[in-house]
Every structure is written in structure tokens, then in C-alpha cells.
Amino acid sequence: MSFSRGPKEPVPEVETNVWSCTSDDCQGWMRESYSFDEEPSCPLCQSSMEHEIRVLPEMR
């Protein structure tokens, strides 16, 4: 018995507000909607973060 899923539907990409790490040595970022702090620090290096807009796959 085969469980072929067939071709997958492409996931639409949308402009998304994110927090991006300000450190040049870190590439950390997170979706704004997943942050509980008004001005979060980077979860990877603890540096400050700034608002940015990225084109990301839509979360459903």
C-alpha cells in the first residue's frame, strides 16, 4: 500500500511584522505576533531587537 501525498499546494507568502536582532553577529528574529514583550531581547544572544517587515510563508 502506498501513501503518496501527491503535489503539495504552494503556501502563500505575506508581508509579516517581525522583531530582528540588532547584533551583527546574530541572525535571530521572531514573528511579532509570537512575542509577549513590548520590546523583546533576542532569545539567542540577548541583544536588543528592532521592527522589520519580511515576506514569509503565511501561518494558518
Backbone as a printed PyTorch tensor [residue, N CA C, xyz], in Angstrom:
tensor([[[ 0.8470, -1.1830,  0.0000],
         [ 0.0000,  0.0000,  0.0000],
         [ 0.8890,  1.2420,  0.0000]],

        [[ 0.5600,  2.2100, -0.8210],
         [ 1.3600,  3.4220, -0.9450],
         [ 0.5990,  4.6150, -0.3640]],

        [[ 1.3420,  5.4840,  0.3030],
         [ 0.7320,  6.6720,  0.9090],
         [ 1.2670,  7.9350,  0.2430]],

        [[ 1.1570,  8.0120, -1.0650],
         [ 1.6280,  9.1810, -1.7990],
         [ 0.7140, 10.3630, -1.5120]],

        [[ 1.3250, 11.4660, -1.1490],
         [ 0.5350, 12.6700, -0.8430],
         [ 0.2690, 13.5060, -2.0790]],

        [[ 0.9280, 13.2110, -3.1610],
         [ 0.7230, 13.9970, -4.3780],
         [ 1.3860, 15.3450, -4.2730]],

        [[ 1.1740, 16.1890, -5.2720],
         [ 1.8100, 17.5190, -5.2390],
         [ 1.2350, 18.3730, -4.1140]],

        [[ 2.1360, 19.0680, -3.4100],
         [ 1.6910, 19.9400, -2.3180],
         [ 1.2840, 21.2950, -2.8750]],

        [[ 0.2780, 21.8680, -2.2440],
         [-0.1770, 23.2010, -2.6170],
         [ 0.8560, 24.2150, -2.1420]],

        [[ 1.2320, 25.1780, -2.9740],
         [ 2.2050, 26.1750, -2.5150],
         [ 1.6080, 27.0400, -1.4010]],

        [[ 2.4420, 27.3530, -0.4100],
         [ 1.9880, 28.1780,  0.7120],
         [ 2.1680, 29.6380,  0.3170]],

        [[ 1.0930, 30.4430,  0.3890],
         [ 1.2310, 31.8590,  0.0190],
         [ 2.1580, 32.5930,  0.9890]],

        [[ 2.9230, 33.5330,  0.4530],
         [ 3.8120, 34.3330,  1.2810],
         [ 3.2070, 35.7180,  1.4690]],

        [[ 3.3470, 36.2550,  2.6740],
         [ 2.7710, 37.5560,  3.0040],
         [ 3.8050, 38.4110,  3.7420]],

        [[ 3.6390, 39.7260,  3.6620],
         [ 4.4880, 40.6240,  4.4370],
         [ 4.1300, 40.4500,  5.9010]],

        [[ 5.1370, 40.2450,  6.7370],
         [ 4.9250, 39.9170,  8.1420],
         [ 5.7900, 40.8060,  9.0180]],

        [[ 5.2120, 41.3720, 10.0740],
         [ 5.9770, 42.1550, 11.0400],
         [ 6.7890, 41.2010, 11.9040]],

        [[ 8.0950, 41.4740, 12.0060],
         [ 8.9700, 40.6400, 12.8280],
         [ 9.8530, 41.5220, 13.6950]],

        [[10.4270, 40.9150, 14.7260],
         [11.4830, 41.5280, 15.5140],
         [12.7790, 40.9200, 15.0010]],

        [[13.7680, 41.7410, 14.6980],
         [15.0480, 41.2760, 14.1710],
         [16.1700, 41.7280, 15.1010]],

        [[17.1100, 40.8220, 15.3800],
         [18.2260, 41.1280, 16.2810],
         [19.0990, 42.2210, 15.6790]],

        [[19.5670, 43.1520, 16.5170],
         [20.3980, 44.2570, 16.0450],
         [21.8850, 43.9010, 16.0310]],

        [[22.2690, 42.7720, 16.5880],
         [23.6730, 42.3680, 16.6240],
         [24.1340, 41.8850, 15.2460]],

        [[25.2940, 42.3540, 14.8050],
         [25.8370, 41.9300, 13.5140],
         [26.2480, 40.4600, 13.5190]],

        [[26.5080, 39.9060, 14.7110],
         [26.9640, 38.5230, 14.8260],
         [25.8240, 37.5260, 14.9810]],

        [[24.5830, 38.0070, 15.0140],
         [23.4270, 37.1310, 15.2670],
         [22.3880, 37.3380, 14.1640]],

        [[21.7470, 36.2610, 13.7650],
         [20.7010, 36.3680, 12.7510],
         [19.3320, 36.0450, 13.3430]],

        [[19.1780, 36.2100, 14.6550],
         [17.9240, 35.8920, 15.3270],
         [16.7910, 36.8170, 14.9140]],

        [[15.5970, 36.2470, 14.8270],
         [14.3960, 37.0250, 14.5440],
         [13.1920, 36.2150, 15.0080]],

        [[12.0600, 36.8860, 15.1830],
         [10.8180, 36.1940, 15.5440],
         [ 9.6360, 36.9870, 15.0240]],

        [[ 8.5680, 36.2780, 14.7250],
         [ 7.3460, 36.9610, 14.2940],
         [ 6.8500, 37.8280, 15.4510]],

        [[ 6.4040, 39.0300, 15.1220],
         [ 5.9210, 39.9610, 16.1500],
         [ 4.7610, 39.3500, 16.9360]],

        [[ 3.9100, 38.6010, 16.2550],
         [ 2.7400, 38.0240, 16.9240],
         [ 3.1200, 36.9210, 17.9210]],

        [[ 4.3710, 36.4480, 17.9030],
         [ 4.8130, 35.4020, 18.8440],
         [ 5.5690, 35.9760, 20.0320]],

        [[ 5.6610, 37.3050, 20.1040],
         [ 6.3780, 37.9480, 21.2000],
         [ 5.3950, 38.4590, 22.2420]],

        [[ 5.7280, 38.2590, 23.5050],
         [ 4.8600, 38.7320, 24.5940],
         [ 5.3370, 40.0640, 25.1600]],

        [[ 6.5600, 40.4810, 24.8370],
         [ 7.1320, 41.7220, 25.3550],
         [ 6.9440, 42.8600, 24.3590]],

        [[ 6.8020, 44.0710, 24.8950],
         [ 6.6760, 45.2360, 24.0090],
         [ 7.9570, 45.4690, 23.2310]],

        [[ 9.1130, 45.2760, 23.8710],
         [10.4160, 45.3900, 23.2190],
         [11.2620, 44.2050, 23.6640]],

        [[11.1340, 43.0760, 22.9680],
         [11.8450, 41.8700, 23.4070],
         [13.3500, 41.9570, 23.1790]],

        [[14.0930, 41.1430, 23.9320],
         [15.5180, 40.9750, 23.6540],
         [15.6640, 39.6740, 22.8810]],

        [[16.7360, 39.5610, 22.1340],
         [16.9570, 38.3960, 21.2850],
         [17.0480, 37.1290, 22.1360]],

        [[16.2710, 36.0960, 21.8120],
         [16.3190, 34.8560, 22.5930],
         [17.6320, 34.0920, 22.4060]],

        [[18.4040, 34.4360, 21.3720],
         [19.6610, 33.7310, 21.1110],
         [20.8630, 34.4010, 21.7770]],

        [[20.9230, 35.7550, 21.7080],
         [22.1190, 36.4360, 22.2330],
         [21.8000, 37.5490, 23.2380]],

        [[20.5280, 37.7960, 23.5070],
         [20.0630, 38.8020, 24.4750],
         [20.2750, 40.2430, 24.0250]],

        [[20.6500, 40.4960, 22.7680],
         [20.7860, 41.8670, 22.2550],
         [19.4010, 42.4730, 22.0470]],

        [[19.3660, 43.7760, 21.8080],
         [18.0850, 44.4210, 21.5390],
         [17.6020, 44.0180, 20.1460]],

        [[16.3070, 44.2050, 19.9160],
         [15.7130, 43.8420, 18.6350],
         [14.9800, 45.0480, 18.0750]],

        [[14.7980, 45.0640, 16.7450],
         [14.0910, 46.1680, 16.0950],
         [13.0350, 45.6070, 15.1580]],

        [[12.0080, 46.4360, 14.8770],
         [10.9470, 46.0320, 13.9550],
         [11.4840, 45.9220, 12.5360]],

        [[10.9340, 44.9640, 11.8150],
         [11.3130, 44.7590, 10.4240],
         [10.1230, 44.0840,  9.7420]],

        [[10.0320, 44.2060,  8.4290],
         [ 8.9900, 43.5040,  7.6810],
         [ 9.6820, 42.5150,  6.7520]],

        [[ 9.2500, 41.2500,  6.8200],
         [ 9.8040, 40.2050,  5.9520],
         [ 8.6680, 39.5220,  5.2220]],

        [[ 8.9720, 38.9880,  4.0530],
         [ 7.9940, 38.2050,  3.3050],
         [ 8.1970, 36.7400,  3.7090]],

        [[ 7.2040, 36.1970,  4.4220],
         [ 7.3040, 34.8450,  4.9870],
         [ 6.0900, 34.0140,  4.5940]],

        [[ 6.2150, 32.6780,  4.6730],
         [ 5.0340, 31.8300,  4.4360],
         [ 3.9340, 32.1800,  5.4310]],

        [[ 2.7110, 32.2090,  4.9570],
         [ 1.5580, 32.5460,  5.7810],
         [ 1.3100, 31.4580,  6.8230]],

        [[ 1.0750, 31.8680,  8.0580],
         [ 0.7290, 30.9190,  9.1320],
         [-0.7700, 30.7230,  9.1250]],

        [[-1.2060, 29.4860,  9.1590],
         [-2.6480, 29.2080,  9.1290],
         [-3.1170, 28.6940, 10.4490]]])
